[in-house]
Amino acid sequence: LRGTNRALARAAFHLPLLGGRKSKSIKELERQWMAFLARAGIRPRVTSRTDTQFCWEVDACPWGFCRPGQAGPCDAAMDLDRTYTRLLGGELVIEERIAEGKTRCRFTTRLVS
C-alpha cells in the first residue's frame, strides 16, 4: 500500500491536469494542496496559518479508516498525501487521526525549502 500510494502521488504530481510544482511560499503550497484535495472531493478546514505552515482538519476519513485500531493502514494510505506534499516542497505532519479514536483528523503542513 505504501509503495503504491507513493507511486500514485508521483504520477499525479506529473500529470498536466492534477499536477503541481515546487512551491516558493506557504501560500502557494496551501493553494496547490487544497486544489489537489478538492479534485478528490475532499474539502478540509484550514484552522490556522503562519508564514511557514498551515493547519487543517477533516471530520471524516477520505480513506475510510474510521475505527480505532486502523492507524497502521491509515498511515500507509497517508503516504500518498505525504509524498505529494513533499513534491510540492512541503512536509505533512499528522497531529490526530480518527483511526486512533479522535473525532477528526488534524494535520500541519510546513514549507520546506
Buried (B, 14 or more C-beta within 10 A) or exposed (E): EBEEBBEBBBEBBEEEEBBBEEBEEBEBBBBBBBEBBEEEEEEBEEEEEEEBBBBBBBEEBBBEBEEEEBBEBBBBBBBBBBBBBBBBBBBBBBEBBBBBEEEBBBBBBBBEE
